Amino acid sequence: MFKNYWMFRVLAFCALAALCLCVVNDPYKELGITRTASVTEVRRAYKQLAKEWHPDKNNHPDAERKFVQIKKAYELLNDAERRKIYDRHGITSEDSHYFKQKHDYSGYNRFGFDPVEEFFGKQFGFDQDISVYHKLSVTSNYFEQTIIPKSKTKLYIIMFYNDWCFGCIRIVGAFKKLIDTFEPLGIQFATINAAHEPSILRKTGADNIPRMVLVMGGHSYVYRENIYTQQKLAEFLRKKMPFKIGQRINDDNLNDFLNGWTDNRVRALVLEPRSVTRLRYLISAFAFHDRVAFGFVDLTNKNAKMIIERFKANPKLDTLFLFNEDSLRAVASISMADIPTQTLENIISSNQYLSLPRLSSQEVLEGVCPAEWNRPRKRLCVVLITENSPEYDNARGALRHIAQESGYSLERVRFAYMYKEKQADFLNAISKGSFEDNLLRLVVIWRRDSTQIKYEWVDGAKLDIKTTDFNNNTAINTTKHEINLTIQRLLKTSEALTYEAFVQNLLDEHAQGLLSKWIARLLYLVDYLSDNIEDEHVFAALSLLGTIAFMFGIGYVMMYFVRAEEETLKAQGQLNTEGLCNKPNKQAPELKLYELRAEKYNGLVRLLKPGCRTIILITDLQSRPKLIPPYHRAVWPYRRTKTLLFGHMLIEKGLSWYSELLRLSLCTNQNLQINPRNCVGTVIALNGHRKYFCVYHAKHPECARGTKRMIKMTKQLLDRNDDPEIGNFLGVNYSEESDAETNVLFEDNLLDGLSNWLDRLFEGTTHRYFINYWPDFPTK
């Protein structure tokens, strides 16, 4: 019977793992509603979308698939139990109601006994019902894909447990109390079986079970206390909250705080009759930190009297004020002795954007201008295009004035602006055919989905004004009239917007820079070390650092005395430093010759920096011992030049490369038939960056032109009869046969003219052969 019980438990866990993998699309996104939507709102959204996407009424190729997804989403959200399980575990399977039955272990007592109770007995007096661990259990896939991304705005507490862990059974009652206390504050709880997910246990830094871990902002913080009480956990959460999550406000900095909305965030002012901020307000501040800046006021402080008088606040109640651009009038407020977390979330989420917000990220765009496929329910967004400059403050103020006086519902029409230099890709996508280079243009946008938008420019809008009197300005009144005409026309179901474009996600202007990311990582590392390093580890590290510092100190003192002794001996004349002074400080630079091979080809040719050249001598196995010494002597004067590299190549290894190089320089498609022996003694200067080379060869016309010029002059002098001694000076045995003999070259004479050619190479008078690319060097 005991064996069957645990076998059934194993099967239950297998079913849990299988169900956790059954994750489909987000039902809330499918219906276009929020997570706080009521049952009536769910049904209303389903009816409208079902009519629109029914395959018999919609010819869209994805209409059938979309209709099925809408139906599944409605069936899930219309069932209270399945919706609750999805909100907690992310399970969307149609059999999710089986989840609760599969993991309800209370029914196992029908066997007549509890094995755990039978083994440990009832004398311990603690709650042994560990089914809460199974009901909240999640997989590594859910942890990575859901908890980590959502932890940027929500706090998650993960409990690592094991079915055979006695400590887990001992604290189950305390864990239930923590859930009952902190879950209403907005903290999500989950459990992970460490035996099934050991990788997550190691990744979070937990070293043992039971162990509780806080996941916040994508990081994990281990709760290392052995006492699981509400007070200890509250202290732990306060300690791990970001330092800049809220600001202390008093009479001196109130106006600066309320007028700081230029950072594109609403101002939330929390007034409390206590010096320590309640945890629920800190959690709300963390949830909306990207869009709302929180300020906390201690009503018991003497420096808060002006705040109490200004806002007529009750000094005994908690009060919340929300301000947009108008610091004199709050857009929302609530005052209670204990403001519920859900009430806080509803009020802040309804007023989390300014009356004229800046489209500074894709998240802001999704909130201000959400996508809506249905034409009768299309949402329009009037966007002003400006630059981040004070000279456009009046234009933005004028549109803000128009937005505040607009009578349109925020669910249908919103006003916003964006910076041209920040969101250049988005503006380039919508500028086809109608966007000019001048700024202060108004465009009405309807987002069909995440990438497709329809838009239309508002012609006649004039916001290039110099005055701040927005009530009696003709240009503003004209612009307001044009906007109203355009919006009223476009809100009609039969009216379509003129242009269409596909856009990418907006650039996140609030993203951390490289320095900020490194600082954040450093702070997290310091916090991690402070939590994980014990006192004995700190003492060992300090001892090691002290030893190293002591050794450096002793070495410095010894060097100081040695130098002092040297100075004393020099002053007395007992220290002879002539030998040291006469020794050369640096050795003469050496000339290195590299062999051009496949492994060195990129470094010697392809990856040369601008202005650098490589000079290569071509030899074969027989001629290399004879040609290397004269080549070395010819290039020796240039050994100090840092822009030159010298090397040699065996024609047996690089014949195909050399043939392809010549073919590219001749611009021909025919393969060249080259005699390798005729290539011996060739010197090529390669410019890898500019892709050209120069050639030296004793038979090359460019290199032999000096010899031919001398032969021609010799012939002219011999033809003269006025000087009989001239033949003796030039050589009386000169003849045409001797001219022919000059065409015969020996290996020893192949590099005789190399020095003169190098001079002309560096003068820039040699011919350059340009190519399109450097051919590959053979590997064999």
Secondary structure, 3 states (H helix, E strand, C coil): CHHHHHHHHHHHHHHHHHHHCCCCCCHHHHHCCCCCCCHHHHHHHHHHHHHHHCCCCCCCCCHHHHHHHHHHHHHHHHCHHHHHHHHHHCCCCCCCHHHHHHCCHHHHHHHCCCHHHHHHCCCCCCCCCCHHHHHCECCHHHHHHHHHHHCCCCCEEEEEECCCCHHHHHCHHHHHHHHHHHHHHCCEEEEEECCCCHHHHHHHCCCCCCEEEEEECCEEEEECCCCCCHHHHHHHHHHHCCHHHCEECCCCCHHHHHCCHHHCCEEEEEEECCCCCCHHHHHHHHHCCCCEEEEEEECCCHHHHHHHHHHCCCCCCEEEEEECCCCCCCCEEEEECCCCHHHHHHHHHHCCCCCCCECCCHHHHHHHCCCCCCCCCCCEEEEEEECCCHHHHHHHHHHHHHHHHCCCCCCCEEEEEEECCCCHHHHHHHCCCCCCCCCCEEEEEEECCCCEEEEEECCCCCCCCCCCCCCCCHHHHHHHHHHHHHHHHHCCCCCCCCEEEECCCCCCCCCCCHHHHHHHHHHHHHHHHHHHCCHHHHHHHHHHHHHHHHHHHHHHHHHHHHHHHHHHHHHHCCCCCHHHHHCCCCCCCCCCEEECCHHHHHHHHHCCCCCCEEEEEEECCCCHHHHHHHHHHHHHHHCCCCCEEEEEEEHHHHHHHHHHHHHHHHCCCCCCCCCHHHHCCCEEEEECCCCEEEEECCCCHHHHHHHHHHHHHHHHHHCCCCCCCHHHHHCCCCCHHHHHHCCCCCHHHCCCCHHHHHHHHHHCCCCCEECCCCCCCCCC
